[in-house]
């Protein structure tokens, strides 16, 4: 550029023109190029690639228990620096593999390493790498907290003074003041990622923490949490799963109160990118399983619009990962802007379910499980769909603005059957047409949402009086649920007809055009959009 003109020789300056460099950059950025992590030189139309070169080196001890002295390094230094018959590792994984083979030859304590009980393929001879970590337990970690920490966490997961029972979560002077059940995540995370954390402290498995992703989370509450005190948590690497593209470490954490009584159990599933293909099991008998929701309309749907400062607020509860606050770190992670903590979305979902099905009583809450599917940006809206089956509440969270699920396979177990859905959900008697909408819910697909792009509200009447309202959302979340469109969204089409006529129409006994012309079916809004409902309405033989 102009800054180097006059400094470089003219011929060399001409060879450095951006026009002669950019073609390499363009190709490297193209989908057809499979190159990744390479180092290239470009000048004057010439292009070349660099690579690592490593000597065969020298092993300076005979067993794993033997120490290495500077004198031994001195005596082997010529061999350490000999590039004859050198090798060229192309990745950290390849370099680590060679090192693992050296350490394998040195092991003298294979009998002390416990096998992976989840699979016969897990060998007791593994002394380094993922399998060697199984069974490792850290020293107990203490965590002290106050009422301020409990309140700050509640605010971080969306508790508001606009909520009906806000005082019990936000005001320490309230007689019912209590901690949200998922507050246990705070001391658990301090144990998980503190200096003595199980992954950071694992001496036989070197982990690149820039490649660690939070995959799944389970929490079980054994005793309601106090609003202040000191908790002691102990973490153990319970299992490691080989997923090919990476390794999943299953971390179990037991948390006890000041009396030594166990108050909670949490299980973290962390995915370590690039550490797979180590010969371990593909599944775990220890990991708490996920669960899919029933194939019917949800019993409740709730929307929560996060604040643009949601991540900035939530991080004050101890999750200080700069990915959630610093745009430069977010860019390094491949995100256009800082993303919301997955555990913040997790806490929001738990609070929502507690409101709808647990009467906002933490004593009703037993356990919660989820998978972190997609990231959420601060300011986006979380749509939580909930299905009640006995004392288990299945749930799924979707980002309203994108239609993409962010929490999947989730459920909350209640201590006992804590009653009904909140007042926001209709409690009218079941109608014969309910089965129609449940079948619709089972038929909705993402492709259908992409094609239809419309919101339908069905007003079902009995003897010409409104008895039920259903929303068929083929515009955003791809869901079917009782009640008007969530969040005050205006439907594109509103359809009104009698309960039995709805069933007759979808079973073919009543022609929809004749129903419209005769006034049995009333349509308000964009009438032409109703033609796109054929995939949901046509031929429902199960009815």
C-alpha positions as CSV (number, residue, x, y, z in Angstrom):
1,X,0.0,0.0,0.0
2,X,1.0,3.7,0.0
3,X,2.7,3.4,3.4
4,X,5.3,0.9,2.0
5,X,5.8,2.7,-1.3
6,X,9.3,4.1,-1.4
7,X,10.5,1.7,1.3
8,X,10.4,-1.5,-0.7
9,X,12.3,-1.9,-4.0
10,X,9.9,-1.1,-6.9
11,X,9.8,-4.6,-8.2
12,X,9.1,-6.1,-4.8
13,X,6.5,-3.3,-4.2
14,X,4.7,-4.3,-7.4
15,X,4.7,-7.9,-6.4
16,X,3.0,-7.1,-3.1
17,X,-0.1,-5.6,-4.7
18,X,-3.3,-6.7,-3.0
19,X,-4.6,-7.9,-6.4
20,X,-1.8,-10.6,-6.3
21,X,-2.6,-11.6,-2.7
22,X,-6.4,-11.5,-2.6
23,X,-7.0,-14.6,-5.0
24,X,-5.5,-16.9,-2.3
25,X,-7.7,-15.3,0.4
26,X,-10.8,-15.7,-1.8
27,X,-10.1,-19.4,-2.5
28,X,-9.4,-20.1,1.2
29,X,-12.7,-18.6,2.1
30,X,-14.7,-20.5,-0.5
31,X,-16.8,-23.5,0.5
32,X,-14.9,-25.7,-2.1
33,X,-11.7,-25.2,-0.1
34,X,-11.2,-27.8,2.6
35,X,-8.0,-26.2,4.0
36,X,-8.3,-25.0,7.6
37,X,-5.6,-23.8,10.0
38,X,-2.9,-23.5,7.4
39,X,-0.1,-20.8,7.2
40,X,0.6,-19.4,3.7
41,X,2.9,-16.9,2.1
42,X,1.9,-14.9,-1.0
43,X,3.9,-12.5,-3.2
44,X,4.1,-11.5,-6.8
45,X,1.8,-14.4,-7.9
46,X,3.8,-17.0,-6.0
47,X,2.0,-18.9,-3.2
48,X,3.5,-21.3,-0.7
49,X,2.4,-23.2,2.4
50,X,4.4,-23.6,5.7
51,X,4.2,-26.6,7.9
52,X,5.4,-27.7,11.3
53,X,8.5,-29.9,11.5
54,X,9.4,-31.9,14.6
55,X,12.4,-34.1,15.4
56,X,11.9,-37.6,16.6
57,X,13.2,-36.3,19.9
58,X,14.5,-38.4,22.8
59,X,12.8,-40.1,25.7
60,X,14.7,-39.0,28.8
61,X,13.2,-41.4,31.4
62,X,12.4,-45.1,31.6
63,X,9.2,-45.1,33.6
64,X,6.3,-42.7,34.4
65,X,7.5,-42.5,38.0
66,X,11.0,-41.4,37.1
67,X,12.0,-37.7,37.2
68,X,14.0,-35.9,34.5
69,X,17.1,-33.9,35.3
70,X,18.8,-31.1,33.3
71,X,21.8,-33.3,33.0
72,X,19.8,-36.0,31.2
73,X,18.4,-33.4,28.8
74,X,22.0,-32.2,28.2
75,X,23.2,-35.7,27.4
76,X,20.3,-36.2,24.9
77,X,20.3,-32.7,23.4
78,X,21.9,-33.6,20.1
79,X,19.3,-36.2,19.5
80,X,16.5,-33.8,20.6
81,X,17.7,-31.4,17.8
82,X,18.4,-34.0,15.1
83,X,16.0,-33.3,12.1
84,X,17.0,-36.4,10.3
85,X,13.8,-38.5,9.8
86,X,11.7,-35.7,11.2
87,X,7.9,-35.7,11.2
88,X,5.3,-33.1,10.3
89,X,2.3,-32.9,12.6
90,X,-0.6,-31.2,11.0
91,X,-2.7,-30.6,14.1
92,X,-2.6,-30.6,17.9
93,X,-4.4,-33.9,17.9
94,X,-1.8,-35.5,15.8
95,X,1.0,-34.2,17.9
96,X,-0.7,-35.3,21.1
97,X,-1.3,-38.8,19.6
98,X,2.5,-39.2,19.1
99,X,3.1,-38.1,22.7
100,X,0.5,-40.5,24.0
101,X,2.3,-43.4,22.3
102,X,5.5,-42.4,24.1
103,X,3.8,-42.2,27.5
104,X,2.0,-45.5,26.8
105,X,5.4,-47.2,26.5
106,X,6.5,-45.7,29.9
107,X,3.5,-46.6,32.0
108,X,4.2,-48.6,35.1
109,X,0.9,-48.2,36.9
110,X,-1.6,-49.6,34.4
111,X,-3.1,-51.7,37.1
112,X,-4.0,-48.7,39.2
113,X,-6.2,-47.2,36.5
114,X,-9.9,-48.1,36.7
115,X,-11.7,-49.3,33.6
116,X,-14.7,-47.5,32.1
117,X,-17.6,-49.4,33.4
118,X,-19.9,-48.1,30.7
119,X,-18.3,-50.1,27.9
120,X,-16.2,-53.2,27.5
121,X,-14.1,-51.3,25.0
122,X,-12.7,-49.0,27.6
123,X,-9.3,-50.4,28.5
124,X,-7.8,-50.2,32.0
125,X,-4.4,-49.7,30.2
126,X,-5.3,-46.1,29.3
127,X,-3.0,-43.8,31.2
128,X,-3.4,-40.7,29.1
129,X,-6.1,-39.1,27.1
130,X,-9.9,-39.0,27.7
131,X,-10.3,-42.5,29.2
132,X,-7.6,-41.9,31.8
133,X,-9.8,-39.1,33.3
134,X,-12.7,-41.4,34.3
135,X,-13.0,-41.6,38.1
136,X,-10.9,-38.6,38.9
137,X,-12.3,-36.7,41.8
138,X,-11.4,-33.1,42.9
139,X,-11.0,-31.8,46.4
140,X,-14.3,-30.4,47.9
141,X,-14.9,-26.8,47.0
142,X,-16.6,-24.4,49.4
143,X,-19.0,-21.6,48.2
144,X,-20.4,-19.0,50.4
145,X,-23.3,-16.8,49.3
146,X,-25.8,-14.2,50.7
147,X,-29.3,-13.1,50.0
148,X,-27.9,-10.6,47.6
149,X,-26.5,-13.4,45.4
150,X,-29.9,-15.2,45.4
151,X,-31.6,-12.0,44.3
152,X,-29.0,-11.2,41.7
153,X,-29.4,-14.7,40.2
154,X,-33.2,-14.3,40.1
155,X,-32.8,-11.0,38.2
156,X,-30.4,-12.6,35.8
157,X,-32.9,-15.3,34.8
158,X,-35.6,-12.7,34.2
159,X,-37.5,-12.3,37.5
160,X,-39.2,-8.9,37.4
161,X,-41.1,-6.6,39.7
162,X,-43.9,-7.0,37.2
163,X,-44.3,-10.6,38.1
164,X,-47.2,-11.6,40.4
165,X,-45.0,-13.2,43.1
166,X,-41.9,-11.1,42.6
167,X,-41.3,-10.2,46.3
168,X,-40.6,-13.8,47.2
169,X,-37.6,-13.9,44.8
170,X,-36.5,-10.3,44.9
171,X,-37.0,-8.9,48.4
172,X,-35.1,-10.4,51.3
173,X,-37.6,-8.9,53.7
174,X,-40.5,-10.8,52.4
175,X,-41.7,-13.6,54.7
176,X,-41.7,-16.1,51.7
177,X,-38.3,-15.0,50.4
178,X,-36.6,-18.0,48.7
179,X,-34.0,-19.1,46.2
180,X,-34.9,-20.3,42.8
181,X,-34.1,-24.0,42.5
182,X,-31.7,-23.5,39.6
183,X,-29.6,-21.1,41.8
184,X,-27.7,-24.3,42.6
185,X,-26.0,-23.9,39.2
186,X,-24.0,-21.0,40.7
187,X,-22.0,-23.0,43.3
188,X,-21.9,-26.0,41.0
189,X,-20.3,-23.9,38.2
190,X,-17.8,-22.4,40.7
191,X,-16.8,-26.0,41.5
192,X,-16.8,-27.1,37.8
193,X,-14.6,-24.3,36.4
194,X,-12.7,-23.0,39.4
195,X,-8.9,-23.5,39.8
196,X,-9.5,-26.9,41.2
197,X,-12.1,-27.9,38.6
198,X,-12.0,-31.5,37.4
199,X,-11.2,-30.7,33.8
200,X,-8.6,-28.1,34.5
201,X,-7.0,-30.4,37.1
202,X,-6.8,-33.5,35.0
203,X,-3.1,-34.1,34.5
204,X,-3.4,-37.0,32.1
205,X,-5.8,-35.4,29.6
206,X,-4.7,-32.1,28.2
207,X,-7.8,-30.1,27.3
208,X,-7.9,-26.9,25.1
209,X,-10.6,-24.9,26.9
210,X,-11.2,-22.8,23.8
211,X,-12.7,-25.9,22.3
212,X,-15.0,-26.9,25.2
213,X,-18.7,-26.5,24.7
214,X,-21.6,-27.0,27.2
215,X,-23.7,-29.8,25.7
216,X,-26.3,-30.8,28.4
217,X,-27.3,-30.0,31.9
218,X,-29.1,-31.8,34.7
219,X,-29.9,-30.6,38.2
220,X,-31.7,-32.5,41.0
221,X,-32.8,-30.7,44.1
222,X,-32.8,-32.9,47.2
223,X,-33.6,-30.2,49.7
224,X,-34.8,-26.6,49.2
225,X,-31.9,-24.2,49.2
226,X,-31.3,-21.7,52.0
227,X,-31.2,-18.0,51.0
228,X,-27.7,-17.7,52.4
229,X,-24.9,-20.0,53.7
230,X,-22.0,-22.1,52.7
231,X,-22.2,-25.1,50.4
232,X,-19.5,-27.6,49.6
233,X,-19.4,-29.3,46.2
234,X,-17.3,-32.2,45.0
235,X,-16.9,-33.0,41.3
236,X,-16.0,-36.3,39.7
237,X,-15.4,-37.2,36.0
238,X,-18.0,-40.0,35.9
239,X,-17.7,-41.0,32.2
240,X,-16.2,-40.0,28.9
241,X,-18.0,-40.7,25.6
242,X,-16.3,-41.0,22.2
243,X,-18.3,-39.1,19.6
244,X,-15.7,-39.2,16.8
245,X,-15.5,-35.4,16.3
246,X,-14.9,-34.9,20.0
247,X,-15.2,-36.3,23.5
248,X,-18.0,-35.8,25.9
249,X,-17.0,-35.6,29.6
250,X,-19.8,-36.4,32.0
251,X,-19.1,-34.5,35.3
252,X,-21.1,-35.4,38.4
253,X,-21.2,-32.8,41.2
254,X,-22.6,-33.5,44.7
255,X,-23.4,-30.4,46.8
256,X,-23.8,-30.5,50.6
257,X,-24.9,-27.9,53.1
258,X,-23.0,-26.8,56.3
259,X,-24.3,-29.9,58.1
260,X,-22.9,-32.2,55.5
261,X,-26.4,-33.1,54.2
262,X,-26.6,-33.5,50.5
263,X,-28.9,-30.8,49.0
264,X,-28.3,-31.2,45.3
265,X,-26.8,-33.3,42.5
266,X,-25.9,-31.8,39.1
267,X,-24.5,-33.4,36.0
268,X,-22.6,-31.5,33.3
269,X,-22.0,-32.8,29.8
270,X,-19.2,-30.9,28.2
271,X,-18.1,-31.5,24.6
272,X,-14.4,-31.2,23.8
273,X,-14.0,-30.6,20.1
274,X,-11.3,-32.6,18.3
275,X,-10.6,-35.0,21.1
276,X,-12.6,-37.9,19.7
277,X,-11.6,-41.2,18.1
278,X,-9.8,-42.5,21.1
279,X,-11.5,-45.9,21.2
280,X,-14.0,-45.1,23.9
281,X,-17.7,-46.0,24.2
282,X,-20.2,-44.2,22.0
283,X,-23.0,-44.1,24.7
284,X,-23.1,-43.7,28.4
285,X,-25.1,-45.6,31.0
286,X,-24.3,-42.9,33.5
287,X,-25.5,-39.8,31.6
288,X,-29.0,-38.7,32.6
289,X,-31.1,-39.1,29.4
290,X,-33.0,-36.5,27.5
291,X,-36.7,-36.9,26.6
292,X,-38.9,-35.8,23.7
293,X,-42.2,-34.1,24.4
294,X,-45.5,-35.8,23.5
295,X,-46.8,-35.5,19.9
296,X,-49.7,-33.2,20.7
297,X,-50.4,-29.6,21.3
298,X,-48.5,-28.1,24.3
299,X,-50.5,-27.5,27.5
300,X,-48.9,-24.1,28.0
301,X,-46.9,-21.6,25.9
302,X,-45.0,-18.7,27.4
303,X,-42.9,-15.9,25.9
304,X,-40.1,-14.1,27.5
305,X,-38.3,-11.3,25.8
306,X,-34.7,-11.1,27.1
307,X,-33.0,-7.8,27.7
308,X,-30.1,-6.6,25.5
309,X,-28.3,-6.5,28.8
310,X,-29.4,-10.0,29.9
311,X,-26.0,-11.6,29.5
312,X,-24.2,-8.6,31.2
313,X,-26.5,-9.1,34.2
314,X,-26.4,-12.9,34.3
315,X,-22.6,-13.0,34.3
316,X,-22.6,-11.2,37.7
317,X,-23.7,-14.6,39.1
318,X,-20.3,-16.1,38.4
319,X,-20.1,-17.0,34.7
320,X,-17.5,-14.6,33.5
321,X,-16.7,-16.1,30.1
322,X,-15.9,-13.1,27.9
323,X,-17.8,-14.7,25.0
324,X,-20.9,-13.3,26.6
325,X,-19.8,-9.7,26.9
326,X,-16.8,-8.9,24.7
327,X,-17.5,-8.6,20.9
328,X,-13.9,-9.5,20.1
329,X,-14.1,-12.7,22.0
330,X,-17.5,-13.5,20.5
331,X,-16.0,-13.0,17.0
332,X,-13.2,-15.4,17.9
333,X,-15.9,-17.9,18.7
334,X,-17.6,-17.3,15.3
335,X,-20.4,-15.1,16.6
336,X,-21.3,-11.7,15.2
337,X,-22.0,-10.4,18.7
338,X,-21.9,-11.7,22.3
339,X,-24.3,-14.5,23.0
340,X,-26.5,-15.3,26.0
341,X,-25.3,-17.8,28.5
342,X,-27.0,-21.2,27.9
343,X,-27.5,-21.5,31.6
344,X,-29.4,-18.2,31.6
345,X,-31.9,-19.6,29.1
346,X,-32.0,-22.7,31.3
347,X,-32.8,-20.7,34.3
348,X,-35.5,-18.7,32.4
349,X,-37.1,-21.9,31.3
350,X,-37.1,-23.4,34.8
351,X,-38.6,-20.2,36.3
352,X,-41.3,-20.2,33.6
353,X,-42.2,-23.9,34.3
354,X,-42.2,-23.2,38.1
355,X,-44.7,-20.4,37.5
356,X,-47.1,-22.4,35.3
357,X,-47.0,-25.8,37.0
358,X,-45.4,-25.4,40.5
359,X,-47.3,-22.4,41.9
360,X,-44.0,-20.5,42.1
361,X,-43.1,-22.8,45.0
362,X,-39.4,-24.1,44.9
363,X,-40.5,-26.9,47.2
364,X,-42.4,-28.4,44.2
365,X,-39.3,-28.6,42.1
366,X,-37.3,-31.8,41.9
367,X,-35.2,-31.9,38.8
368,X,-34.5,-30.3,35.3
369,X,-32.7,-31.6,32.3
370,X,-31.9,-30.0,28.9
371,X,-29.7,-30.0,25.8
372,X,-28.2,-26.7,24.6
373,X,-29.1,-26.7,20.9
374,X,-28.5,-23.2,19.4
375,X,-27.2,-19.9,20.8
376,X,-29.5,-17.0,21.8
377,X,-28.7,-13.4,21.4
378,X,-29.5,-10.9,24.2
379,X,-32.7,-9.1,23.2
380,X,-34.2,-12.1,21.5
381,X,-37.5,-13.7,22.7
382,X,-37.7,-17.2,24.2
383,X,-40.8,-19.2,23.5
384,X,-41.3,-22.0,26.0
385,X,-43.7,-24.8,25.1
386,X,-44.8,-27.1,28.0
387,X,-46.5,-30.5,28.1
388,X,-47.7,-31.9,31.3
389,X,-47.6,-35.7,31.8
390,X,-48.2,-36.6,35.5
391,X,-45.5,-35.0,37.5
392,X,-43.2,-34.5,34.6
393,X,-43.3,-31.3,32.5
394,X,-41.7,-31.7,29.0
395,X,-40.5,-28.5,27.5
396,X,-38.8,-27.0,24.4
397,X,-37.5,-23.4,24.0
398,X,-37.4,-21.7,20.6
399,X,-36.0,-18.3,19.6
400,X,-39.1,-16.5,18.3
401,X,-37.1,-14.2,15.9
402,X,-35.4,-17.1,14.1
403,X,-37.8,-20.1,14.8
404,X,-34.8,-22.2,15.8
405,X,-34.9,-24.3,19.0
406,X,-32.3,-23.4,21.7
407,X,-33.2,-25.9,24.4
408,X,-34.4,-29.4,23.4
409,X,-35.0,-32.7,25.0
410,X,-35.9,-31.0,28.2
411,X,-38.1,-31.8,31.2
412,X,-38.8,-30.8,34.7
413,X,-39.8,-33.3,37.4
414,X,-42.1,-32.0,40.1
415,X,-42.0,-33.4,43.7
416,X,-45.7,-34.2,43.4
417,X,-48.5,-33.4,41.0
418,X,-48.6,-29.6,41.6
419,X,-51.9,-29.0,39.9
420,X,-52.7,-27.1,37.0
421,X,-51.5,-24.9,34.3
422,X,-51.6,-21.2,35.1
423,X,-54.5,-19.0,34.4
424,X,-53.0,-17.9,31.1
425,X,-54.1,-21.3,29.7
426,X,-57.7,-22.1,29.1
427,X,-59.3,-24.5,31.6
428,X,-62.5,-25.1,29.5
429,X,-63.8,-28.7,29.2
430,X,-62.4,-30.8,26.4
431,X,-64.1,-30.4,23.1
432,X,-64.3,-33.0,20.3
433,X,-62.3,-30.7,18.1
434,X,-59.4,-30.8,20.5
435,X,-58.2,-34.0,18.9
436,X,-58.1,-32.2,15.5
437,X,-55.6,-29.6,16.9
438,X,-53.6,-32.3,18.6
439,X,-53.3,-34.1,15.2
440,X,-52.3,-30.8,13.6
441,X,-49.5,-30.3,16.2
442,X,-48.1,-33.7,15.2
443,X,-48.1,-32.8,11.5
444,X,-46.4,-29.5,11.7
445,X,-42.9,-29.5,10.1
446,X,-40.2,-26.8,9.6
447,X,-40.8,-26.9,5.8
448,X,-44.5,-26.1,6.4
449,X,-43.5,-23.0,8.4
450,X,-41.1,-21.9,5.7
451,X,-43.8,-22.2,3.0
452,X,-46.9,-20.9,4.8
453,X,-45.4,-18.0,6.9
454,X,-48.8,-17.2,8.6
455,X,-50.4,-17.2,12.0
456,X,-53.9,-18.7,12.3
457,X,-56.3,-18.2,15.2
458,X,-59.3,-20.7,15.5
459,X,-62.3,-19.6,17.5
460,X,-64.2,-22.8,18.3
461,X,-67.9,-22.3,19.4
462,X,-70.5,-24.4,21.1
463,X,-74.1,-23.3,20.4
464,X,-72.6,-20.2,18.8
465,X,-70.8,-19.2,22.1
466,X,-67.0,-19.1,22.1
467,X,-65.7,-22.3,23.9
468,X,-62.1,-22.5,22.9
469,X,-59.3,-20.6,21.1
470,X,-56.5,-22.4,19.3
471,X,-53.4,-20.9,17.7
472,X,-51.7,-22.6,14.7
473,X,-48.4,-20.8,14.4
474,X,-47.0,-21.5,11.0
475,X,-45.1,-18.2,11.0
476,X,-42.5,-18.4,13.8
477,X,-42.3,-21.3,16.2
478,X,-44.2,-24.0,14.2
479,X,-46.5,-24.9,17.1
480,X,-50.1,-25.5,17.8
481,X,-51.4,-24.4,21.2
482,X,-54.5,-23.4,23.2
483,X,-55.2,-19.7,23.6
484,X,-54.6,-16.7,21.3
485,X,-51.2,-16.0,19.7
486,X,-48.6,-15.5,22.4
487,X,-47.1,-12.2,23.1
488,X,-50.1,-10.2,21.7
489,X,-49.2,-11.0,18.1
490,X,-52.0,-10.3,15.7
491,X,-53.1,-13.4,13.7
492,X,-53.0,-13.2,9.9
493,X,-56.3,-15.2,9.7
494,X,-59.0,-15.8,12.2
495,X,-61.4,-18.7,11.6
496,X,-64.6,-19.3,13.6
497,X,-66.9,-22.4,13.5
498,X,-68.7,-24.8,15.7
499,X,-66.9,-27.6,17.5
500,X,-68.6,-30.5,15.7
501,X,-68.3,-28.7,12.3
502,X,-64.6,-28.5,12.8
503,X,-64.4,-32.3,13.1
504,X,-66.8,-32.8,10.2
505,X,-64.7,-30.6,8.0
506,X,-61.4,-32.3,8.5
507,X,-63.0,-35.8,8.2
508,X,-64.6,-34.8,4.9
509,X,-68.2,-34.9,6.0
510,X,-68.4,-31.1,5.6
511,X,-67.0,-29.3,2.5
512,X,-64.9,-26.3,3.6
513,X,-66.0,-24.1,0.7
514,X,-69.7,-24.9,1.3
515,X,-69.2,-24.2,5.0
516,X,-67.7,-20.8,4.1
517,X,-70.5,-20.0,1.6
518,X,-73.2,-21.0,4.1
519,X,-71.8,-19.0,6.9
520,X,-70.8,-22.0,9.1
521,X,-67.2,-21.1,8.7
522,X,-66.4,-17.4,9.2
523,X,-63.0,-16.1,8.1
524,X,-61.4,-12.8,8.9
525,X,-58.2,-11.6,7.5
526,X,-56.3,-12.9,4.4
527,X,-58.7,-15.6,3.2
528,X,-56.3,-16.9,0.6
529,X,-53.9,-18.1,3.3
530,X,-56.4,-20.7,4.3
531,X,-55.6,-22.6,1.2
532,X,-52.2,-23.3,2.7
533,X,-53.7,-25.3,5.5
534,X,-54.5,-28.3,3.3
535,X,-51.5,-30.3,4.6
536,X,-52.8,-30.0,8.2
537,X,-56.6,-30.3,7.6
538,X,-56.9,-32.9,4.8
539,X,-57.7,-36.5,5.5
540,X,-57.4,-37.1,9.3
541,X,-58.5,-40.7,9.4
542,X,-57.5,-41.1,13.1
543,X,-60.5,-38.9,13.9
